[in-house]
Amino acid sequence: MKATPWQPRSPTALPMPGTDPITSRALRRDGLGAEQFPDDVAALQTLLGPLQPGQQVKAIPGAGTQVPIWLLGSSLYSAQLAAMRGLPYAFAGHFAPRLYREALRVYRDNFQPSSQLDSPYAMLAVPAVPADSMDGLWNAGEEAGVQDFLGLQLLGNSDDIRRQIDELLNGVEVDELMFTADIYDPEKRRHALDILAATRQA
């Protein structure tokens, strides 16, 4: 008798371990792509809202908490979705510095009020390297190259940072700024945060 070679089953035929298909879908275990993101946002709003009769998936804890939902993005698509859903929007300027102006404009121009938010509310994430001045350490060409490459990034001492923040806020309408300081050395990172704090107090 000839043995039949083993054949792997299709992934779609494999059982979903640990839970039922409905919960599995809510947990994104079925490989759904980015095109499902608007539905995911709506589902999350439902899960955090009041329990509904016959609701098949319940968030415990979470149901009825009405936790405020933000959309964080680095594209015009996320700006449009946040506007359409009437949600606060945070733009990741450290990922896409060339798009922040247009994304924030798209968000504000297309905002539709919701039960969570009456008017647009935007945050801009800005990379910053607060440090002592580079004057005398680089030439004009090197400085221009760094500034061009880093785009939105804020560089320099507290006076430099304060001036750059003022220039930024004169050119774009945001309600909050969030700073990322990707500095490897922990001591220097703490020093950078002290400079940012001094900027706020100035």
Z-matrix of the N, CA and C atoms (Angstrom, degrees):
N
C 1 1.478
C 2 1.532 1 108.58
N 3 1.313 2 115.84 1 128.92
C 4 1.466 3 120.97 2 -178.16
C 5 1.533 4 110.56 3 -86.88
N 6 1.318 5 114.70 4 128.77
C 7 1.468 6 119.17 5 -178.94
C 8 1.519 7 110.04 6 -73.52
N 9 1.318 8 116.64 7 142.49
C 10 1.459 9 122.25 8 176.83
C 11 1.518 10 109.30 9 -83.09
N 12 1.334 11 116.88 10 125.86
C 13 1.481 12 118.56 11 179.50
C 14 1.524 13 111.57 12 -58.24
N 15 1.334 14 115.10 13 144.32
C 16 1.460 15 119.78 14 178.07
C 17 1.522 16 110.06 15 -69.07
N 18 1.308 17 116.88 16 134.40
C 19 1.458 18 122.66 17 178.45
C 20 1.514 19 109.28 18 -120.93
N 21 1.328 20 118.18 19 126.43
C 22 1.480 21 119.32 20 177.26
C 23 1.509 22 110.73 21 -67.27
N 24 1.317 23 115.20 22 144.32
C 25 1.464 24 119.73 23 177.27
C 26 1.517 25 110.50 24 -79.57
N 27 1.314 26 116.04 25 153.05
C 28 1.460 27 121.08 26 176.40
C 29 1.521 28 109.17 27 -62.26
N 30 1.344 29 118.36 28 142.25
C 31 1.468 30 120.45 29 178.09
C 32 1.519 31 113.00 30 -55.00
N 33 1.331 32 117.48 31 -30.00
C 34 1.461 33 119.72 32 -179.60
C 35 1.520 34 111.33 33 -69.78
N 36 1.340 35 116.81 34 -18.42
C 37 1.454 36 119.55 35 -178.75
C 38 1.521 37 112.09 36 -90.26
N 39 1.319 38 117.75 37 -10.40
C 40 1.448 39 120.87 38 -178.73
C 41 1.521 40 110.73 39 -73.90
N 42 1.324 41 117.53 40 142.02
C 43 1.474 42 119.60 41 178.70
C 44 1.517 43 110.99 42 -69.84
N 45 1.309 44 116.70 43 155.50
C 46 1.455 45 122.91 44 174.90
C 47 1.524 46 108.06 45 -88.76
N 48 1.328 47 118.69 46 106.04
C 49 1.469 48 119.71 47 -175.19
C 50 1.517 49 111.89 48 -73.43
N 51 1.317 50 115.23 49 142.24
C 52 1.449 51 120.68 50 168.48
C 53 1.510 52 117.07 51 90.78
N 54 1.311 53 119.25 52 -14.30
C 55 1.466 54 120.03 53 -178.09
C 56 1.513 55 110.48 54 -164.31
N 57 1.318 56 115.38 55 176.61
C 58 1.459 57 120.63 56 179.81
C 59 1.526 58 109.76 57 -86.32
N 60 1.351 59 118.46 58 164.14
C 61 1.474 60 120.98 59 -176.80
C 62 1.526 61 114.02 60 -60.06
N 63 1.324 62 117.97 61 -33.83
C 64 1.468 63 120.30 62 -178.05
C 65 1.527 64 110.35 63 -67.48
N 66 1.339 65 116.21 64 -47.20
C 67 1.460 66 119.65 65 178.07
C 68 1.520 67 110.95 66 -66.58
N 69 1.322 68 115.78 67 -38.26
C 70 1.463 69 119.67 68 178.05
C 71 1.517 70 111.12 69 -59.11
N 72 1.322 71 116.75 70 -41.14
C 73 1.463 72 120.14 71 178.49
C 74 1.520 73 110.49 72 -64.80
N 75 1.331 74 116.98 73 -40.48
C 76 1.466 75 120.29 74 178.85
C 77 1.525 76 111.11 75 -63.48
N 78 1.327 77 116.83 76 -31.51
C 79 1.455 78 121.55 77 179.74
C 80 1.517 79 112.56 78 -87.31
N 81 1.335 80 117.42 79 3.61
C 82 1.463 81 123.21 80 178.24
C 83 1.519 82 112.47 81 60.60
N 84 1.340 83 117.78 82 41.04
C 85 1.461 84 120.35 83 177.86
C 86 1.525 85 112.63 84 -90.22
N 87 1.310 86 117.72 85 -1.74
C 88 1.456 87 119.56 86 -175.54
C 89 1.516 88 112.50 87 -103.78
N 90 1.330 89 118.74 88 17.03
C 91 1.450 90 121.61 89 171.46
C 92 1.514 91 115.36 90 72.70
N 93 1.313 92 118.69 91 29.14
C 94 1.458 93 120.53 92 179.09
C 95 1.520 94 110.46 93 -65.56
N 96 1.317 95 116.56 94 145.14
C 97 1.453 96 120.85 95 -176.54
C 98 1.513 97 112.82 96 -92.28
N 99 1.325 98 114.70 97 -174.28
C 100 1.467 99 121.06 98 -176.82
C 101 1.515 100 112.26 99 -65.12
N 102 1.338 101 117.07 100 -22.40
C 103 1.462 102 119.12 101 -179.00
C 104 1.528 103 111.73 102 -65.36
N 105 1.337 104 117.25 103 -15.99
C 106 1.464 105 121.38 104 178.83
C 107 1.532 106 112.13 105 -90.22
N 108 1.330 107 117.01 106 0.21
C 109 1.462 108 119.57 107 -173.86
C 110 1.526 109 113.85 108 -58.19
N 111 1.344 110 120.35 109 -44.30
C 112 1.479 111 118.68 110 177.60
C 113 1.522 112 112.64 111 -57.54
N 114 1.338 113 117.09 112 -39.34
C 115 1.460 114 120.17 113 177.77
C 116 1.525 115 111.01 114 -67.76
N 117 1.334 116 116.31 115 -35.05
C 118 1.462 117 119.94 116 178.09
C 119 1.525 118 111.16 117 -64.20
N 120 1.328 119 116.44 118 -40.37
C 121 1.465 120 120.57 119 178.70
C 122 1.529 121 109.84 120 -63.49
N 123 1.333 122 116.37 121 -45.26
C 124 1.463 123 120.48 122 178.96
C 125 1.526 124 111.03 123 -62.49
N 126 1.341 125 116.87 124 -39.90
C 127 1.465 126 120.59 125 179.23
C 128 1.532 127 110.84 126 -65.24
N 129 1.322 128 116.82 127 -40.36
C 130 1.464 129 120.44 128 178.57
C 131 1.523 130 110.89 129 -64.28
N 132 1.326 131 116.86 130 -40.58
C 133 1.463 132 119.75 131 177.39
C 134 1.529 133 110.58 132 -62.03
N 135 1.325 134 116.45 133 -38.43
C 136 1.461 135 120.63 134 177.82
C 137 1.526 136 111.30 135 -66.02
N 138 1.331 137 116.76 136 -43.79
C 139 1.457 138 120.65 137 -178.55
C 140 1.525 139 112.47 138 -64.17
N 141 1.343 140 117.21 139 -31.72
C 142 1.460 141 120.77 140 -179.20
C 143 1.523 142 112.40 141 -90.25
N 144 1.323 143 116.36 142 -6.59
C 145 1.455 144 121.30 143 178.48
C 146 1.519 145 111.48 144 -87.58
N 147 1.338 146 117.17 145 -175.86
C 148 1.465 147 120.53 146 179.31
C 149 1.527 148 111.09 147 -61.65
N 150 1.308 149 116.63 148 144.47
C 151 1.460 150 120.59 149 176.86
C 152 1.517 151 110.13 150 -62.90
N 153 1.312 152 115.85 151 138.45
C 154 1.455 153 121.81 152 -179.99
C 155 1.531 154 109.98 153 -108.87
N 156 1.344 155 117.72 154 147.71
C 157 1.465 156 119.28 155 177.67
C 158 1.534 157 110.74 156 -56.77
N 159 1.314 158 116.15 157 132.27
C 160 1.452 159 120.90 158 178.30
C 161 1.521 160 115.05 159 78.03
N 162 1.322 161 117.73 160 7.32
C 163 1.463 162 120.30 161 -179.54
C 164 1.526 163 109.36 162 -63.08
N 165 1.334 164 117.45 163 124.33
C 166 1.458 165 121.10 164 -172.52
C 167 1.517 166 113.76 165 -81.19
N 168 1.327 167 117.28 166 -33.86
C 169 1.455 168 121.22 167 178.25
C 170 1.524 169 108.26 168 -115.27
N 171 1.339 170 115.74 169 129.36
C 172 1.456 171 120.72 170 -178.97
C 173 1.523 172 109.39 171 -122.57
N 174 1.318 173 116.22 172 136.85
C 175 1.461 174 121.44 173 176.79
C 176 1.520 175 108.95 174 -91.79
N 177 1.339 176 116.42 175 116.92
C 178 1.459 177 121.28 176 -178.54
C 179 1.520 178 108.11 177 -131.51
N 180 1.349 179 120.26 178 111.38
C 181 1.469 180 124.91 179 -5.14
C 182 1.525 181 110.20 180 -77.26
N 183 1.291 182 115.29 181 165.93
C 184 1.462 183 119.91 182 177.93
C 185 1.507 184 112.50 183 141.98
N 186 1.322 185 117.22 184 -43.63
C 187 1.455 186 120.39 185 -177.53
C 188 1.524 187 110.44 186 -59.59
N 189 1.335 188 115.79 187 130.13
C 190 1.452 189 121.37 188 178.16
C 191 1.518 190 115.18 189 81.75
N 192 1.318 191 117.87 190 -0.96
C 193 1.469 192 119.77 191 -177.52
C 194 1.526 193 112.49 192 -80.54
N 195 1.340 194 117.19 193 -22.23
C 196 1.466 195 121.41 194 -179.51
C 197 1.533 196 111.13 195 53.21
N 198 1.331 197 116.77 196 40.55
C 199 1.465 198 120.43 197 178.31
C 200 1.528 199 109.16 198 -57.68
N 201 1.332 200 118.95 199 127.35
C 202 1.466 201 120.18 200 -179.95
C 203 1.531 202 110.94 201 -60.62
N 204 1.300 203 115.85 202 133.86
C 205 1.463 204 122.00 203 -179.08
C 206 1.520 205 109.35 204 -106.75
N 207 1.320 206 115.73 205 130.92
C 208 1.459 207 123.27 206 173.90
C 209 1.520 208 108.40 207 -111.15
N 210 1.310 209 116.40 208 150.71
C 211 1.453 210 120.39 209 168.08
C 212 1.527 211 108.07 210 -106.46
N 213 1.324 212 115.74 211 127.89
C 214 1.457 213 122.54 212 174.63
C 215 1.515 214 107.33 213 -109.22
N 216 1.331 215 117.48 214 127.02
C 217 1.452 216 119.41 215 -178.85
C 218 1.503 217 112.68 216 -150.53
N 219 1.317 218 114.12 217 171.37
C 220 1.468 219 120.43 218 177.41
C 221 1.527 220 109.94 219 -134.56
N 222 1.351 221 115.43 220 29.69
C 223 1.462 222 119.76 221 -178.47
C 224 1.520 223 109.87 222 -144.81
N 225 1.322 224 115.43 223 168.69
C 226 1.460 225 119.78 224 176.36
C 227 1.522 226 111.02 225 -71.31
N 228 1.321 227 116.75 226 -27.85
C 229 1.471 228 120.79 227 179.29
C 230 1.524 229 110.69 228 -61.05
N 231 1.330 230 116.73 229 -46.86
C 232 1.463 231 119.59 230 179.83
C 233 1.523 232 111.18 231 -64.94
N 234 1.329 233 117.06 232 -34.72
C 235 1.465 234 120.43 233 177.52
C 236 1.522 235 110.79 234 -64.72
N 237 1.319 236 116.64 235 -42.24
C 238 1.465 237 121.23 236 178.94
C 239 1.522 238 111.19 237 -65.32
N 240 1.336 239 116.67 238 -41.76
C 241 1.456 240 120.37 239 -179.13
C 242 1.525 241 111.31 240 -66.15
N 243 1.332 242 117.07 241 -43.34
C 244 1.466 243 120.51 242 178.11
C 245 1.526 244 110.28 243 -61.04
N 246 1.323 245 116.41 244 -41.12
C 247 1.466 246 120.71 245 179.30
C 248 1.521 247 110.73 246 -65.11
N 249 1.320 248 117.13 247 -44.45
C 250 1.459 249 122.05 248 -177.90
C 251 1.532 250 111.53 249 -64.46
N 252 1.340 251 116.46 250 -38.20
C 253 1.464 252 121.11 251 -179.05
C 254 1.523 253 112.59 252 -84.94
N 255 1.327 254 117.59 253 -8.08
C 256 1.458 255 120.04 254 -178.75
C 257 1.512 256 112.42 255 67.93
N 258 1.337 257 116.01 256 42.60
C 259 1.456 258 121.38 257 -177.69
C 260 1.522 259 110.94 258 -112.39
N 261 1.327 260 117.86 259 154.33
C 262 1.465 261 119.27 260 171.97
C 263 1.521 262 109.85 261 -65.66
N 264 1.330 263 115.76 262 149.35
C 265 1.459 264 120.56 263 -171.54
C 266 1.518 265 110.76 264 -129.79
N 267 1.330 266 115.63 265 132.12
C 268 1.464 267 121.59 266 174.85
C 269 1.519 268 108.32 267 -116.30
N 270 1.330 269 116.23 268 125.27
C 271 1.464 270 119.92 269 179.38
C 272 1.525 271 109.97 270 -100.46
N 273 1.335 272 115.84 271 129.81
C 274 1.466 273 122.15 272 -178.35
C 275 1.528 274 109.74 273 -82.73
N 276 1.318 275 115.62 274 81.61
C 277 1.454 276 120.25 275 -177.81
C 278 1.516 277 113.60 276 -65.88
N 279 1.331 278 117.41 277 -21.06
C 280 1.458 279 120.22 278 178.32
C 281 1.522 280 111.51 279 -75.84
N 282 1.353 281 117.63 280 -14.25
C 283 1.456 282 121.28 281 175.87
C 284 1.527 283 111.85 282 -95.69
N 285 1.319 284 116.73 283 -40.04
C 286 1.465 285 120.77 284 -174.17
C 287 1.524 286 110.39 285 -135.55
N 288 1.343 287 117.68 286 70.23
C 289 1.466 288 120.15 287 -174.84
C 290 1.525 289 113.87 288 -62.50
N 291 1.314 290 118.72 289 -24.45
C 292 1.464 291 120.37 290 -177.33
C 293 1.523 292 112.66 291 -80.35
N 294 1.336 293 117.50 292 -10.34
C 295 1.466 294 120.21 293 -175.58
C 296 1.524 295 113.70 294 -106.83
N 297 1.331 296 118.16 295 -5.81
C 298 1.460 297 118.17 296 -168.54
C 299 1.522 298 113.23 297 -63.31
N 300 1.345 299 118.07 298 -38.91
C 301 1.465 300 119.77 299 -179.11
C 302 1.518 301 111.22 300 -64.14
N 303 1.333 302 115.92 301 -47.73
C 304 1.460 303 119.73 302 -177.76
C 305 1.522 304 111.53 303 -67.28
N 306 1.324 305 117.11 304 -40.46
C 307 1.464 306 120.02 305 -179.73
C 308 1.524 307 111.43 306 -62.75
N 309 1.324 308 117.40 307 -44.95
C 310 1.458 309 120.40 308 179.81
C 311 1.529 310 111.21 309 -66.83
N 312 1.343 311 116.81 310 -34.77
C 313 1.469 312 119.72 311 176.68
C 314 1.528 313 110.56 312 -67.10
N 315 1.327 314 117.54 313 -44.43
C 316 1.467 315 121.71 314 177.83
C 317 1.522 316 110.50 315 -58.64
N 318 1.332 317 116.12 316 -43.19
C 319 1.463 318 120.55 317 179.93
C 320 1.523 319 111.39 318 -61.23
N 321 1.319 320 117.64 319 -48.97
C 322 1.461 321 120.45 320 -176.89
C 323 1.533 322 112.11 321 -70.06
N 324 1.339 323 116.77 322 -38.66
C 325 1.458 324 120.28 323 -177.49
C 326 1.524 325 112.62 324 -68.72
N 327 1.332 326 117.66 325 -26.53
C 328 1.455 327 121.41 326 -173.79
C 329 1.521 328 113.59 327 -111.59
N 330 1.317 329 117.38 328 8.22
C 331 1.459 330 120.59 329 -175.20
C 332 1.526 331 112.09 330 -63.78
N 333 1.341 332 115.26 331 134.13
C 334 1.459 333 122.46 332 175.43
C 335 1.529 334 108.57 333 -118.36
N 336 1.333 335 118.25 334 122.21
C 337 1.464 336 120.35 335 -178.12
C 338 1.529 337 111.75 336 -56.74
N 339 1.329 338 115.02 337 149.21
C 340 1.461 339 121.27 338 -179.65
C 341 1.519 340 109.32 339 -137.09
N 342 1.328 341 115.93 340 179.46
C 343 1.464 342 119.75 341 177.29
C 344 1.526 343 111.20 342 -67.01
N 345 1.312 344 117.65 343 -21.94
C 346 1.472 345 121.12 344 179.06
C 347 1.517 346 112.42 345 -86.83
N 348 1.338 347 117.56 346 -31.94
C 349 1.460 348 120.07 347 -170.10
C 350 1.525 349 110.79 348 -147.31
N 351 1.337 350 116.17 349 128.68
C 352 1.463 351 120.94 350 179.91
C 353 1.523 352 112.57 351 -82.49
N 354 1.318 353 116.83 352 -32.21
C 355 1.458 354 121.36 353 -176.37
C 356 1.528 355 108.92 354 -141.93
N 357 1.326 356 118.39 355 161.03
C 358 1.464 357 119.95 356 -175.85
C 359 1.518 358 112.65 357 -61.99
N 360 1.325 359 114.83 358 144.12
C 361 1.459 360 121.93 359 178.01
C 362 1.517 361 107.17 360 -139.28
N 363 1.330 362 116.43 361 116.06
C 364 1.459 363 120.70 362 -172.44
C 365 1.519 364 112.42 363 -123.29
N 366 1.321 365 114.56 364 145.97
C 367 1.459 366 123.01 365 174.99
C 368 1.529 367 108.10 366 -123.74
N 369 1.313 368 116.36 367 143.51
C 370 1.458 369 121.52 368 177.30
C 371 1.520 370 108.84 369 -119.66
N 372 1.340 371 115.81 370 122.22
C 373 1.466 372 121.02 371 175.57
C 374 1.521 373 108.68 372 -87.02
N 375 1.330 374 115.30 373 123.41
C 376 1.459 375 121.42 374 -173.31
C 377 1.530 376 109.47 375 -122.91
N 378 1.326 377 118.28 376 125.90
C 379 1.465 378 119.55 377 174.52
C 380 1.521 379 110.31 378 -73.49
N 381 1.314 380 116.47 379 140.04
C 382 1.465 381 120.14 380 -178.12
C 383 1.523 382 110.17 381 -140.67
N 384 1.313 383 115.24 382 141.44
C 385 1.471 384 121.32 383 172.70
C 386 1.523 385 107.25 384 -125.62
N 387 1.339 386 116.97 385 78.48
C 388 1.469 387 119.55 386 176.79
C 389 1.525 388 109.43 387 -70.51
N 390 1.299 389 117.40 388 124.61
C 391 1.467 390 121.74 389 -178.30
C 392 1.519 391 108.94 390 -162.25
N 393 1.304 392 114.44 391 178.95
C 394 1.460 393 118.62 392 176.58
C 395 1.513 394 110.01 393 -68.00
N 396 1.304 395 115.91 394 161.52
C 397 1.458 396 121.70 395 -175.04
C 398 1.531 397 111.66 396 -62.96
N 399 1.341 398 114.96 397 145.26
C 400 1.465 399 121.37 398 174.33
C 401 1.528 400 111.39 399 -91.09
N 402 1.330 401 116.65 400 3.43
C 403 1.470 402 119.36 401 -179.90
C 404 1.528 403 110.02 402 -56.04
N 405 1.317 404 115.28 403 131.24
C 406 1.453 405 120.72 404 -179.55
C 407 1.512 406 114.00 405 87.31
N 408 1.345 407 116.45 406 -10.26
C 409 1.459 408 120.67 407 179.65
C 410 1.523 409 112.39 408 -103.15
N 411 1.346 410 116.68 409 -21.28
C 412 1.460 411 119.63 410 177.38
C 413 1.516 412 109.93 411 -134.03
N 414 1.331 413 114.50 412 157.73
C 415 1.457 414 118.01 413 177.78
C 416 1.519 415 109.42 414 -93.20
N 417 1.335 416 116.87 415 176.40
C 418 1.464 417 121.34 416 -175.34
C 419 1.522 418 111.43 417 -61.93
N 420 1.324 419 117.58 418 -38.08
C 421 1.460 420 120.56 419 179.56
C 422 1.514 421 112.56 420 -66.43
N 423 1.328 422 117.05 421 -41.75
C 424 1.466 423 120.89 422 178.46
C 425 1.531 424 110.71 423 -65.56
N 426 1.323 425 116.56 424 -41.90
C 427 1.464 426 120.11 425 178.46
C 428 1.521 427 111.04 426 -61.82
N 429 1.330 428 117.45 427 -44.55
C 430 1.468 429 121.21 428 179.72
C 431 1.522 430 110.77 429 -62.80
N 432 1.340 431 117.06 430 -40.08
C 433 1.456 432 120.22 431 179.54
C 434 1.515 433 112.75 432 -64.44
N 435 1.323 434 116.94 433 -42.29
C 436 1.465 435 121.23 434 178.88
C 437 1.525 436 110.82 435 -65.14
N 438 1.334 437 116.28 436 -46.07
C 439 1.460 438 120.21 437 -179.12
C 440 1.526 439 111.01 438 -61.03
N 441 1.329 440 117.13 439 -40.78
C 442 1.466 441 120.37 440 179.85
C 443 1.517 442 111.43 441 -67.16
N 444 1.335 443 116.80 442 -42.31
C 445 1.458 444 120.96 443 -177.50
C 446 1.526 445 112.05 444 -67.24
N 447 1.317 446 116.52 445 -39.92
C 448 1.459 447 120.48 446 -175.32
C 449 1.520 448 112.74 447 -83.15
N 450 1.313 449 117.42 448 -14.01
C 451 1.461 450 120.51 449 173.45
C 452 1.513 451 113.81 450 60.83
N 453 1.327 452 116.10 451 -102.78
C 454 1.466 453 122.04 452 -173.26
C 455 1.526 454 112.82 453 -79.73
N 456 1.307 455 118.52 454 -10.29
C 457 1.460 456 121.90 455 -171.37
C 458 1.531 457 113.15 456 -61.68
N 459 1.340 458 115.05 457 140.76
C 460 1.457 459 122.51 458 175.96
C 461 1.516 460 108.78 459 -96.18
N 462 1.328 461 115.56 460 130.81
C 463 1.460 462 120.82 461 -175.62
C 464 1.518 463 110.84 462 -130.73
N 465 1.340 464 116.42 463 147.26
C 466 1.453 465 119.93 464 169.95
C 467 1.512 466 114.45 465 117.78
N 468 1.327 467 114.62 466 -166.28
C 469 1.459 468 120.83 467 179.78
C 470 1.524 469 109.90 468 -82.77
N 471 1.322 470 116.96 469 -175.10
C 472 1.468 471 119.85 470 -174.32
C 473 1.528 472 111.97 471 -62.09
N 474 1.322 473 117.75 472 -37.89
C 475 1.467 474 120.16 473 178.41
C 476 1.532 475 110.76 474 -66.08
N 477 1.338 476 116.68 475 -42.24
C 478 1.463 477 120.59 476 177.86
C 479 1.522 478 110.83 477 -61.65
N 480 1.330 479 116.03 478 -45.81
C 481 1.462 480 121.27 479 -178.40
C 482 1.523 481 110.63 480 -63.33
N 483 1.330 482 116.77 481 -43.68
C 484 1.461 483 120.77 482 179.92
C 485 1.524 484 111.09 483 -60.70
N 486 1.325 485 116.65 484 -43.70
C 487 1.468 486 120.72 485 178.40
C 488 1.536 487 111.03 486 -63.99
N 489 1.308 488 117.24 487 -42.85
C 490 1.457 489 120.71 488 -179.34
C 491 1.533 490 111.63 489 -66.89
N 492 1.335 491 116.39 490 -37.39
C 493 1.472 492 119.58 491 177.00
C 494 1.527 493 110.16 492 -64.51
N 495 1.330 494 117.04 493 -43.45
C 496 1.460 495 120.57 494 178.48
C 497 1.528 496 110.98 495 -60.28
N 498 1.327 497 116.29 496 -43.33
C 499 1.470 498 120.00 497 178.55
C 500 1.527 499 110.75 498 -64.01
N 501 1.327 500 116.54 499 -40.47
C 502 1.465 501 120.93 500 178.77
C 503 1.520 502 111.16 501 -62.03
N 504 1.336 503 116.79 502 -47.31
C 505 1.460 504 120.69 503 -176.83
C 506 1.522 505 112.54 504 -71.44
N 507 1.313 506 117.38 505 -21.71
C 508 1.465 507 120.17 506 174.92
C 509 1.526 508 111.79 507 -73.62
N 510 1.337 509 116.30 508 -18.41
C 511 1.457 510 119.42 509 -175.78
C 512 1.506 511 115.34 510 -108.44
N 513 1.327 512 117.76 511 -6.46
C 514 1.466 513 119.84 512 -178.13
C 515 1.525 514 108.82 513 -149.58
N 516 1.331 515 116.55 514 147.75
C 517 1.467 516 121.56 515 -178.82
C 518 1.520 517 109.67 516 -100.71
N 519 1.327 518 116.13 517 110.20
C 520 1.458 519 122.07 518 176.36
C 521 1.520 520 109.01 519 -135.55
N 522 1.336 521 115.04 520 155.98
C 523 1.459 522 120.69 521 -179.79
C 524 1.528 523 112.16 522 -95.20
N 525 1.319 524 116.31 523 -26.36
C 526 1.458 525 120.84 524 179.55
C 527 1.524 526 109.55 525 -145.07
N 528 1.327 527 114.67 526 153.97
C 529 1.458 528 121.68 527 170.66
C 530 1.526 529 107.94 528 -117.88
N 531 1.324 530 115.29 529 140.32
C 532 1.458 531 121.25 530 173.20
C 533 1.530 532 107.32 531 -121.57
N 534 1.323 533 116.71 532 132.18
C 535 1.455 534 120.20 533 -176.70
C 536 1.525 535 111.03 534 -107.42
N 537 1.310 536 115.35 535 137.60
C 538 1.455 537 120.97 536 170.11
C 539 1.519 538 107.65 537 -112.13
N 540 1.318 539 115.66 538 131.42
C 541 1.473 540 120.45 539 -179.60
C 542 1.525 541 108.02 540 -122.73
N 543 1.310 542 116.07 541 87.07
C 544 1.463 543 121.71 542 -176.37
C 545 1.530 544 110.08 543 -84.02
N 546 1.309 545 114.82 544 75.87
C 547 1.462 546 121.54 545 179.65
C 548 1.526 547 107.43 546 -115.04
N 549 1.317 548 116.80 547 125.74
C 550 1.466 549 120.96 548 -171.97
C 551 1.518 550 112.93 549 -65.07
N 552 1.303 551 117.11 550 -47.11
C 553 1.463 552 121.50 551 -174.65
C 554 1.535 553 109.89 552 -71.85
N 555 1.357 554 118.97 553 119.63
C 556 1.474 555 121.02 554 -177.07
C 557 1.523 556 112.88 555 -58.07
N 558 1.341 557 117.39 556 -39.61
C 559 1.467 558 119.90 557 -179.64
C 560 1.523 559 111.12 558 -65.02
N 561 1.327 560 116.63 559 -42.20
C 562 1.457 561 120.37 560 178.94
C 563 1.523 562 110.92 561 -69.49
N 564 1.342 563 116.88 562 -32.82
C 565 1.465 564 119.75 563 176.96
C 566 1.523 565 110.21 564 -64.95
N 567 1.340 566 116.50 565 -42.64
C 568 1.470 567 119.69 566 176.71
C 569 1.524 568 111.26 567 -62.44
N 570 1.326 569 116.18 568 -39.86
C 571 1.466 570 120.06 569 177.45
C 572 1.522 571 110.59 570 -62.78
N 573 1.336 572 116.73 571 -39.13
C 574 1.462 573 121.20 572 177.86
C 575 1.525 574 110.86 573 -62.48
N 576 1.327 575 116.47 574 -40.90
C 577 1.467 576 119.84 575 179.20
C 578 1.531 577 111.39 576 -67.72
N 579 1.326 578 116.25 577 -34.24
C 580 1.478 579 119.35 578 174.48
C 581 1.522 580 110.93 579 -62.84
N 582 1.334 581 116.45 580 -39.90
C 583 1.465 582 119.82 581 178.07
C 584 1.529 583 110.52 582 -64.46
N 585 1.337 584 116.32 583 -41.20
C 586 1.478 585 119.25 584 177.52
C 587 1.515 586 110.61 585 -62.82
N 588 1.328 587 117.50 586 -41.66
C 589 1.460 588 120.88 587 178.25
C 590 1.513 589 111.14 588 -62.23
N 591 1.320 590 117.74 589 -40.03
C 592 1.457 591 121.67 590 177.92
C 593 1.528 592 110.76 591 -66.18
N 594 1.326 593 116.32 592 -32.59
C 595 1.474 594 121.04 593 176.78
C 596 1.515 595 110.46 594 -63.37
N 597 1.328 596 115.80 595 -41.13
C 598 1.469 597 120.06 596 -179.41
C 599 1.525 598 110.85 597 -65.20
N 600 1.317 599 116.48 598 -36.18
C 601 1.451 600 120.89 599 -177.10
C 602 1.535 601 112.80 600 -79.40
N 603 1.323 602 115.83 601 -14.69
C 604 1.469 603 119.09 602 -175.99
C 605 1.506 604 111.13 603 -70.10
